[in-house]
Amino acid sequence: MLSLFNTLTREKEVFQPIHPGKVNMYVCGMTVYDYCHLGHARVMVVFDMVTRWLRASGYAVNYVRNITDIDDKIIKRALENGESINQLTQRFIDAMNEDAGALGVIRPDHEPRATEHVADMHALIARLVANGLAYPAPNGDVYYAVRKFDGYGKLSGKSLEDLRAGERVDVDPNKQDPLDFVLWKAAKADEPQDAKWASPWGEGRPGWHIECSAMSCHHLGAHFDIHGGGADLQFPHHENEIAQSEGANGQRYVNYWMHNGFIRVDNEKMSKSLGNFFTIREVLQKYDAEVVRFFILRAHYRSQLNYSDAHLDDARNALTRLYTTLKTVPPADVALDWSSPYASRFKAAMDDDFGSTEAMAVLFDLAAEANRQQSAALAGELKALAGVLGLLEREPNAFLQGGASEGDWDAARIEAAIAARKAARAAKNFAESDRIRDELTAAGIVLEDTAQGTGWRKL
């Protein structure tokens, strides 16, 4: 039975979809004015994993991930580049899809763009105004009246008093209350025409928060099962989505809220200001895309994920061990039997809040046993279980020949690895000994153990 951690209740809960056998899920996607970064990679891979497991569990999943294609940053970048908003956003949508495809991310069932749903946003805002929860301001903006929504702060745990204490001194005079947020932004004279839409409140464009309320409700209805996104969106974006959607529709918006953890770089938060900000494309110049996917899934989705070359190198070595097993023991084509010992352990891990860390451990136990028994059936089960996570789907040589460059291994590095393997064997740490051997094998280096010691040759 699947259970997941619900950010709204701060508890792990048994998952019960609104409609038996069906799951409606919305995930906040990218604002497309630049190339996707590692934080985006984690969102895409994590919720791809969630979707895959739900489907493997027998659910029919309707997965929606939106695209924000109108935004202050988009307008600014398009003006700087001297191009239209559509030219800019389409270029980066194409790049996003290329990056996602490289990471093995299956396209969502629906990828709505904000600019396609402006009429839906108008309808939501009009209902909020009619319900007394929103008001047009003198400057042409329309604001949400936060204090009029009972329960604001229930997702983030923030109280209105705490929020009020953190107010800035330079409060917008157009707001009735400093906590209010914008639903509709009046057009500015210097903004391009393709950044403006007619509306009942004058020419302008939507605020960011109302976009997701409109798109999710359009595709999934006013009440659906799962809403996901990065932890940074919990407040204010998701908090405001709840206020908008429940305020307009008069019913519960989402049953289960899921948030993946932050990406850190060498134990510091990833940010452009620190100079430790990496795009997916930059990382893929150095590492195989499946290694990056493996690295993301090896950590639990709610944990912070620390990015470093050392961690990516370790992920590459670990994935090499799995592929080496499939090369050494060619897998049989097997159907998964969830009652088998390894599959049942894998299922129990994934059913416990998508515990991919424990599920990965099962894969390595299975690989070790497949090697020990030289069992094609166990190797086939390894390949099938990993496939549920979007891993080990290539021919082993396709990964192994590209996963390690022979030129990276000079004689000194090879001899150091042989010495480390010898020390591991002396300490009876055979798992580490095997790991080093597999890494060398993947690099095309064959070890030759003799009574005089260990020699090596390159294939």
C-alpha positions as CSV (number, residue, x, y, z in Angstrom):
1,M,0.0,0.0,0.0
2,L,1.5,3.3,-1.1
3,S,2.1,6.0,1.5
4,L,3.6,9.5,0.9
5,F,4.6,12.4,3.0
6,N,2.0,15.2,2.6
7,T,3.5,18.6,3.1
8,L,0.0,20.0,4.0
9,T,-0.4,17.7,7.0
10,R,3.3,17.2,7.7
11,E,2.7,13.5,8.0
12,K,3.1,10.4,6.0
13,E,-0.3,9.2,4.8
14,V,-1.7,6.2,3.0
15,F,-2.4,7.4,-0.6
16,Q,-6.1,7.2,-1.5
17,P,-6.9,8.8,-4.9
18,I,-10.2,10.6,-5.4
19,H,-11.2,8.2,-8.2
20,P,-10.1,4.6,-7.6
21,G,-7.4,3.5,-10.0
22,K,-6.8,7.0,-11.3
23,V,-4.3,9.7,-10.3
24,N,-4.4,13.4,-11.3
25,M,-1.1,15.1,-10.7
26,Y,0.1,18.7,-11.4
27,V,3.7,19.7,-11.1
28,C,5.0,23.3,-11.4
29,G,7.3,23.5,-14.4
30,M,9.9,25.9,-15.7
31,T,10.0,29.6,-16.5
32,V,11.5,29.4,-20.0
33,Y,13.9,32.3,-20.4
34,D,17.2,30.4,-20.0
35,Y,18.6,26.9,-20.0
36,C,17.4,24.5,-17.3
37,H,19.6,24.1,-14.2
38,L,20.2,21.2,-11.8
39,G,17.3,22.2,-9.7
40,H,15.0,21.8,-12.7
41,A,16.7,18.5,-13.4
42,R,15.8,17.3,-9.9
43,V,12.1,18.3,-10.3
44,M,11.8,16.6,-13.7
45,V,13.5,13.4,-12.7
46,V,11.8,13.1,-9.3
47,F,8.3,13.5,-10.6
48,D,9.1,11.3,-13.6
49,M,10.0,8.6,-11.0
50,V,6.8,9.3,-9.1
51,T,4.8,8.9,-12.3
52,R,6.6,5.7,-13.3
53,W,6.0,4.1,-9.9
54,L,2.3,5.1,-9.9
55,R,1.9,3.5,-13.3
56,A,3.9,0.4,-12.3
57,S,1.5,0.2,-9.3
58,G,-1.5,0.0,-11.6
59,Y,-2.7,3.6,-11.6
60,A,-3.8,5.5,-14.7
61,V,-1.9,8.7,-14.3
62,N,-2.8,12.0,-15.8
63,Y,0.4,14.0,-15.4
64,V,0.4,17.8,-16.0
65,R,3.5,19.9,-15.9
66,N,3.1,23.5,-16.9
67,I,5.3,26.0,-18.8
68,T,5.5,29.6,-17.6
69,D,6.0,31.5,-20.8
70,I,5.1,35.0,-19.6
71,D,7.0,36.6,-16.7
72,D,9.0,39.7,-15.8
73,K,12.3,37.8,-16.5
74,I,11.0,36.6,-19.9
75,I,10.0,40.1,-21.0
76,K,13.3,41.6,-19.8
77,R,15.4,38.9,-21.6
78,A,13.4,39.2,-24.9
79,L,13.9,43.0,-24.9
80,E,17.6,42.6,-24.2
81,N,17.9,40.1,-27.1
82,G,15.8,42.1,-29.5
83,E,13.5,39.2,-30.2
84,S,9.8,38.4,-29.6
85,I,8.7,36.7,-26.4
86,N,7.5,33.7,-28.5
87,Q,10.9,33.3,-30.2
88,L,12.7,33.4,-26.8
89,T,10.3,31.0,-25.0
90,Q,10.1,28.5,-27.9
91,R,13.9,28.2,-28.1
92,F,14.2,27.4,-24.4
93,I,11.2,25.1,-24.4
94,D,12.9,23.1,-27.1
95,A,16.1,23.1,-25.1
96,M,14.2,22.0,-22.0
97,N,12.7,19.1,-23.8
98,E,16.2,18.1,-25.1
99,D,17.6,18.2,-21.6
100,A,14.6,16.2,-20.2
101,G,14.9,13.6,-22.9
102,A,18.6,13.1,-22.2
103,L,17.8,12.5,-18.6
104,G,15.2,9.8,-19.5
105,V,12.2,11.9,-18.5
106,I,9.0,10.8,-20.1
107,R,7.0,13.8,-21.4
108,P,4.0,14.7,-19.2
109,D,0.5,14.0,-20.6
110,H,-0.1,17.7,-20.8
111,E,2.3,20.7,-20.9
112,P,0.1,23.7,-20.9
113,R,1.6,27.1,-21.5
114,A,0.5,30.1,-19.4
115,T,-0.2,32.2,-22.5
116,E,-2.7,29.6,-23.7
117,H,-4.9,30.0,-20.6
118,V,-5.3,33.7,-20.1
119,A,-9.1,33.4,-20.5
120,D,-9.1,30.8,-17.7
121,M,-7.2,33.2,-15.5
122,H,-9.7,36.0,-16.2
123,A,-12.5,33.7,-15.1
124,L,-10.8,32.8,-11.8
125,I,-9.9,36.4,-11.0
126,A,-13.5,37.4,-11.7
127,R,-14.8,34.8,-9.3
128,L,-12.4,35.9,-6.6
129,V,-13.5,39.5,-7.1
130,A,-17.2,38.4,-6.9
131,N,-16.5,36.4,-3.8
132,G,-14.9,39.4,-2.1
133,L,-11.4,37.9,-2.0
134,A,-9.9,40.2,-4.7
135,Y,-10.1,43.9,-5.6
136,P,-9.0,46.1,-8.5
137,A,-6.5,48.7,-7.4
138,P,-6.2,52.4,-8.6
139,N,-3.1,51.5,-10.7
140,G,-5.0,48.9,-12.8
141,D,-3.6,45.9,-10.9
142,V,-5.9,43.3,-9.3
143,Y,-4.9,42.0,-5.9
144,Y,-5.8,39.0,-3.7
145,A,-7.0,40.1,-0.2
146,V,-5.0,37.6,1.9
147,R,-6.6,38.3,5.2
148,K,-10.1,37.5,3.8
149,F,-9.1,33.9,3.1
150,D,-9.5,31.7,6.2
151,G,-6.6,29.3,6.5
152,Y,-3.9,31.2,4.7
153,G,-0.6,29.8,5.7
154,K,-1.8,26.2,6.3
155,L,0.7,24.7,3.8
156,S,3.8,26.6,4.8
157,G,2.9,26.8,8.5
158,K,3.3,30.6,8.4
159,S,0.9,32.7,10.5
160,L,-0.4,36.1,9.3
161,E,1.3,37.6,12.4
162,D,4.7,36.2,11.4
163,L,4.2,37.4,7.9
164,R,3.2,40.9,9.1
165,A,6.3,41.1,11.3
166,G,8.4,40.5,8.2
167,E,6.9,43.2,6.1
168,R,9.1,45.6,4.2
169,V,8.9,49.3,5.0
170,D,8.3,50.4,1.4
171,V,4.8,48.9,1.0
172,D,2.9,49.3,-2.3
173,P,0.3,52.1,-1.7
174,N,-2.0,50.4,-4.1
175,K,-2.5,47.4,-1.8
176,Q,-5.2,47.4,0.9
177,D,-2.9,45.3,3.0
178,P,0.9,44.7,2.7
179,L,0.3,40.9,2.5
180,D,-1.9,41.1,-0.6
181,F,-0.4,39.7,-3.8
182,V,-1.1,40.5,-7.4
183,L,-3.4,38.5,-9.7
184,W,-3.4,40.8,-12.7
185,K,-0.7,43.3,-13.6
186,A,-1.6,46.4,-15.5
187,A,0.5,46.9,-18.7
188,K,3.4,49.3,-18.6
189,A,4.1,51.7,-21.4
190,D,7.5,50.3,-22.1
191,E,6.4,46.7,-22.4
192,P,6.1,45.0,-25.8
193,Q,2.7,44.4,-27.2
194,D,3.1,40.6,-27.1
195,A,3.3,40.9,-23.3
196,K,-0.2,42.4,-23.0
197,W,-3.8,41.0,-23.1
198,A,-7.1,42.7,-22.9
199,S,-9.1,42.1,-19.7
200,P,-12.1,43.3,-17.7
201,W,-9.6,45.4,-15.7
202,G,-7.6,46.9,-18.5
203,E,-4.7,45.7,-20.7
204,G,-2.1,43.7,-18.8
205,R,-0.9,40.2,-18.0
206,P,-1.4,37.6,-15.3
207,G,0.5,37.3,-12.0
208,W,2.6,34.1,-11.6
209,H,0.5,32.5,-9.0
210,I,-2.8,32.7,-10.8
211,E,-1.3,30.9,-13.8
212,C,-0.9,27.6,-12.0
213,S,-4.3,27.7,-10.4
214,A,-5.9,28.3,-13.9
215,M,-3.9,25.6,-15.7
216,S,-4.3,22.9,-13.0
217,C,-8.0,23.4,-12.7
218,H,-8.5,23.5,-16.4
219,H,-6.8,20.1,-17.0
220,L,-7.5,18.3,-13.7
221,G,-10.6,20.0,-12.2
222,A,-11.1,22.1,-9.1
223,H,-10.1,19.2,-6.8
224,F,-7.3,16.7,-7.6
225,D,-4.9,14.2,-6.0
226,I,-1.3,15.4,-6.1
227,H,0.5,18.7,-6.5
228,G,4.3,18.7,-6.7
229,G,7.2,21.0,-7.1
230,G,10.5,22.1,-5.5
231,A,10.6,23.0,-1.8
232,D,11.3,26.6,-2.7
233,L,7.7,26.9,-4.1
234,Q,6.0,25.9,-0.9
235,F,5.8,29.6,0.0
236,P,4.5,31.8,-1.4
237,H,3.7,30.2,-4.7
238,H,1.8,27.1,-3.5
239,E,0.3,28.8,-0.5
240,N,-1.1,31.4,-2.9
241,E,-2.4,28.7,-5.3
242,I,-4.4,27.2,-2.4
243,A,-5.9,30.6,-1.5
244,Q,-6.8,31.4,-5.1
245,S,-8.2,28.0,-6.1
246,E,-10.2,27.3,-2.9
247,G,-11.3,30.9,-2.7
248,A,-12.7,30.8,-6.3
249,N,-14.1,27.3,-6.3
250,G,-15.3,26.9,-2.7
251,Q,-13.8,23.4,-2.2
252,R,-10.5,21.7,-1.3
253,Y,-7.9,22.2,-4.0
254,V,-5.4,19.4,-3.6
255,N,-5.3,16.3,-1.3
256,Y,-1.5,15.6,-1.3
257,W,1.3,18.1,-1.6
258,M,4.8,16.8,-2.5
259,H,8.0,18.9,-2.5
260,N,11.5,17.8,-3.4
261,G,14.5,19.0,-1.6
262,F,17.0,21.7,-2.6
263,I,20.2,21.1,-4.6
264,R,23.4,22.2,-2.8
265,V,26.8,22.5,-4.4
266,D,29.7,21.5,-2.1
267,N,27.4,21.9,0.8
268,E,26.4,25.5,-0.2
269,K,23.0,26.4,-1.7
270,M,23.3,26.6,-5.4
271,S,23.0,30.2,-6.6
272,K,24.3,32.5,-9.3
273,S,25.6,34.9,-6.7
274,L,27.9,32.3,-5.3
275,G,29.2,31.3,-8.7
276,N,28.2,27.6,-8.2
277,F,25.2,27.6,-10.5
278,F,25.2,24.8,-13.2
279,T,22.9,24.2,-16.1
280,I,22.0,20.7,-17.1
281,R,23.9,21.2,-20.3
282,E,27.1,22.1,-18.5
283,V,26.9,19.0,-16.4
284,L,26.1,16.7,-19.3
285,Q,29.3,17.9,-21.1
286,K,31.2,16.1,-18.3
287,Y,28.9,13.3,-17.2
288,D,26.7,10.8,-18.9
289,A,23.0,11.8,-18.6
290,E,22.1,8.4,-17.0
291,V,24.7,9.0,-14.3
292,V,23.0,12.3,-13.5
293,R,19.6,10.6,-13.3
294,F,21.1,7.9,-11.1
295,F,22.7,10.5,-8.9
296,I,19.4,12.3,-8.4
297,L,17.4,9.1,-7.7
298,R,20.0,7.6,-5.3
299,A,18.9,10.3,-2.8
300,H,15.5,10.4,-1.3
301,Y,13.4,13.0,-3.1
302,R,12.7,15.1,0.1
303,S,16.4,15.2,1.2
304,Q,18.8,18.0,0.3
305,L,21.0,16.8,-2.6
306,N,24.7,17.8,-2.5
307,Y,26.2,18.2,-6.0
308,S,29.9,17.8,-6.4
309,D,32.2,16.1,-8.9
310,A,33.1,13.5,-6.3
311,H,29.5,12.6,-5.9
312,L,29.0,12.4,-9.6
313,D,32.1,10.3,-10.0
314,D,30.8,7.9,-7.3
315,A,27.5,7.7,-9.1
316,R,29.2,6.8,-12.3
317,N,31.2,4.1,-10.6
318,A,28.1,2.7,-9.0
319,L,26.2,2.7,-12.2
320,T,29.2,1.1,-13.9
321,R,29.0,-1.8,-11.5
322,L,25.3,-2.5,-12.4
323,Y,26.0,-2.3,-16.1
324,T,29.0,-4.5,-15.7
325,T,26.8,-7.2,-14.1
326,L,24.5,-7.1,-17.1
327,K,27.5,-7.4,-19.4
328,T,29.0,-10.3,-17.5
329,V,25.7,-12.0,-16.9
330,P,23.5,-11.4,-20.0
331,P,19.9,-10.9,-18.6
332,A,17.0,-13.1,-19.5
333,D,13.8,-11.4,-20.6
334,V,11.6,-11.7,-17.4
335,A,8.3,-10.4,-16.3
336,L,8.4,-8.8,-12.8
337,D,6.9,-11.0,-10.0
338,W,6.3,-8.6,-7.1
339,S,6.1,-11.5,-4.7
340,S,9.7,-12.5,-5.4
341,P,12.2,-11.6,-2.6
342,Y,14.0,-8.8,-4.4
343,A,11.0,-7.4,-6.1
344,S,8.9,-7.3,-2.9
345,R,11.7,-5.5,-1.1
346,F,11.9,-3.0,-4.0
347,K,8.2,-2.5,-3.9
348,A,8.1,-2.0,-0.1
349,A,10.8,0.7,-0.5
350,M,9.0,2.5,-3.2
351,D,5.6,2.3,-1.5
352,D,7.2,4.0,1.5
353,D,7.1,7.6,0.2
354,F,8.9,6.7,-3.0
355,G,12.0,5.4,-1.2
356,S,14.3,5.2,-4.1
357,T,17.4,5.1,-1.9
358,E,16.3,1.8,-0.4
359,A,15.1,0.6,-3.8
360,M,18.6,1.3,-5.2
361,A,20.1,-0.8,-2.4
362,V,18.0,-3.7,-3.6
363,L,19.4,-3.4,-7.1
364,F,23.0,-3.7,-5.8
365,D,22.1,-6.8,-3.7
366,L,20.4,-8.3,-6.7
367,A,23.5,-7.5,-8.9
368,A,25.8,-9.2,-6.4
369,E,23.6,-12.3,-6.3
370,A,23.3,-12.4,-10.1
371,N,27.1,-12.3,-10.3
372,R,27.6,-15.0,-7.6
373,Q,25.1,-17.4,-9.2
374,Q,25.8,-16.3,-12.8
375,S,22.0,-16.2,-13.1
376,A,20.5,-14.8,-16.3
377,A,17.1,-14.8,-14.5
378,L,18.4,-12.6,-11.6
379,A,20.1,-10.3,-14.1
380,G,16.8,-10.0,-16.0
381,E,15.1,-9.1,-12.7
382,L,17.8,-6.5,-12.1
383,K,17.2,-4.9,-15.5
384,A,13.4,-5.0,-15.1
385,L,13.4,-3.4,-11.6
386,A,15.9,-0.7,-12.7
387,G,13.8,0.0,-15.7
388,V,10.9,1.0,-13.4
389,L,13.2,3.8,-12.3
390,G,14.2,4.6,-15.9
391,L,17.7,3.1,-15.4
392,L,19.7,0.3,-17.1
393,E,17.7,0.6,-20.3
394,R,20.7,0.7,-22.7
395,E,22.8,-2.2,-23.9
396,P,25.7,-2.5,-21.3
397,N,28.4,-1.8,-23.9
398,A,26.7,1.4,-25.0
399,F,27.1,2.8,-21.4
400,L,30.4,1.1,-20.5
401,Q,32.2,2.3,-23.6
402,G,31.1,5.9,-23.1
403,G,31.0,5.8,-19.3
404,A,34.7,5.9,-18.8
405,S,37.4,7.3,-21.0
406,E,40.5,5.1,-21.5
407,G,42.5,8.3,-21.7
408,D,41.5,9.2,-18.1
409,W,43.5,6.1,-16.8
410,D,47.2,6.6,-17.0
411,A,49.6,4.0,-15.5
412,A,49.9,5.8,-12.2
413,R,46.1,5.9,-11.7
414,I,45.8,2.3,-12.6
415,E,48.5,1.2,-10.2
416,A,46.9,3.3,-7.5
417,A,43.6,1.6,-8.1
418,I,45.3,-1.8,-8.0
419,A,46.9,-0.9,-4.7
420,A,43.5,0.2,-3.3
421,R,41.9,-3.0,-4.4
422,K,44.7,-5.0,-2.7
423,A,44.1,-3.1,0.5
424,A,40.4,-3.7,0.3
425,R,40.9,-7.5,-0.2
426,A,43.3,-7.6,2.7
427,A,40.6,-6.0,4.9
428,K,38.0,-8.5,3.5
429,N,36.1,-5.6,2.1
430,F,35.2,-7.5,-1.0
431,A,32.4,-5.2,-2.1
432,E,35.0,-2.4,-2.5
433,S,37.4,-4.7,-4.2
434,D,34.8,-5.7,-6.7
435,R,33.8,-2.1,-7.2
436,I,37.4,-1.1,-8.2
437,R,37.7,-4.1,-10.5
438,D,34.5,-3.3,-12.2
439,E,35.6,0.3,-12.6
440,L,38.8,-0.8,-14.3
441,T,36.9,-3.3,-16.5
442,A,34.6,-0.5,-17.6
443,A,37.6,1.6,-18.6
444,G,38.9,-1.3,-20.8
445,I,41.6,-2.4,-18.3
446,V,41.8,-6.2,-17.5
447,L,43.4,-7.3,-14.3
448,E,45.6,-10.4,-14.2
449,D,46.0,-11.9,-10.7
450,T,49.0,-14.2,-10.3
451,A,51.1,-15.5,-7.5
452,Q,53.6,-12.7,-8.1
453,G,50.9,-10.0,-7.8
454,T,48.4,-8.2,-10.0
455,G,49.2,-7.1,-13.5
456,W,47.1,-5.3,-16.0
457,R,46.6,-4.8,-19.7
458,K,44.4,-2.5,-21.8
459,L,41.9,-4.1,-24.2
